[in-house]
Amino acid sequence: MIIREQRIHLRVSQDEYELIQQKMAQSGCVNMSAYLRKMAIDGLIVKLDMPEMKEILRLLQYNGNNINQIAKRLNEGKSIYASDISDIKDKQAEILKLIREIYLKLLKL
C-alpha cells in the first residue's frame, strides 16, 4: 500500500475547474486526485476504447472452452471431430484479424 503524506494545493478558476472535470470525464477517471496525480507525473492519460479487445477476449474464451472439451474427450478415450478443429481455426483467424486491426489503429495514434 502506498502512503501519500505530501500535499499539493492548487487553485484554479471556475472555468479551469470545469475544463479539468470535462477532461477527467473523457479519460474515464472518476477520482480527481488520481487524475491530477497521473497528469502531473506522466503528462497524459491514454484511454483506449476498443470493442475489438472485448471481442478478442470473447473469442479466446470460446476457443479455450472448445479446447478443454476436446482434451476431456481425448482423456476419456473418445474421438474428436474435424468440425471442432475447424471451428477453433476459424476463431483463431478472427482473433488474428482483430489484433491486426488494433495494431493498425495504434500505429495511427
N, C-alpha and C positions, 0 to 999 in steps of 0.2 A: 504494500500500500504506500502510495506517495503522500507525504505530508507536505503541504504547501503553507509555509509560515510567512512568506513575504507578501505584502500587499502593494498593489499599484493602483493609484487613484487617477481617474481620467475624467475630465469634464468635457462635455460635448454640448452643442446646441440642440434644440428640439429637432431641427431638420437633420442634423447629423445622426442623432439617435434613431430617428425613423429610418434613415438610409441604412444604418447598421442593422436594424431589425429586419429590413427587407432582404439585405444580403445574407443575413444569418438564415432566414427562412428559405431562401433559394438554395443554400448549401445543404439544407436538411438538418442542420444543427438546432437543437432545442435548448441548449444550455448556453447562456450568454457568456459566462466565464470561460467555458471550454472553447467557444468560438473565438473570443478575443485572444485567448492564450495561443490557440493554433495559428491565428493570423499573425500575431506578434512574433512567434517563433519561426514559422515556416513561410509566412508571407502569402500563402494561398491555401485554399481548400478545394480539392478536386472531388466533385460529385459525379459519379458515373451512373447514369440511368440507362441500363442496357437490358431490355427484355430478353435479348438473346442469351444472357447469362442464366436467367431463370429457366429458359428452355433447355439449355445445355445441362443444367442440374437435373431437370426432369428426365431428360433422355439418359443421362448417366445412371440415374436411379432405376429407370426402366430396364436398362441393359444389365445392371447389377442383379436385379431380381431374376431376369432371364438366365443369367449365368449361374446363379445359385440353384435355380430349378434344374438346370442341365446337370450340374455337379451332383445334386441329390439323386437324380435318376441314374446317373452313371454309378454312383456309390451303391445304389440298390440293385445294380446289375441289369438295369433296363437300358434300352437303346434310346438314342436321341434322334430327332428328326431334322432333315435338311432345312425345313422351313424355319426351325428355331435358329439355326446358324445364319440363315439368310436374313432373318429379322434383325438379329444383332448387327450384322454387317451393314444393313440399311440404316439403322440408328446411328452407328459409328460414322457413316458417311454424312448424316445430317449434323452430327456434332462437329465434325471437321469443317463443314461448310459454315456453320455458325461461328466457329473460332476464327476462321479466315475473315469473316465479315467484321468481327470485333477488332481484329488486328488492323484491318484497313481503316476502320473508324479511328482507332488510336493513332495511327500514322498521320491523320489529318488534323489532330489536335494541336 
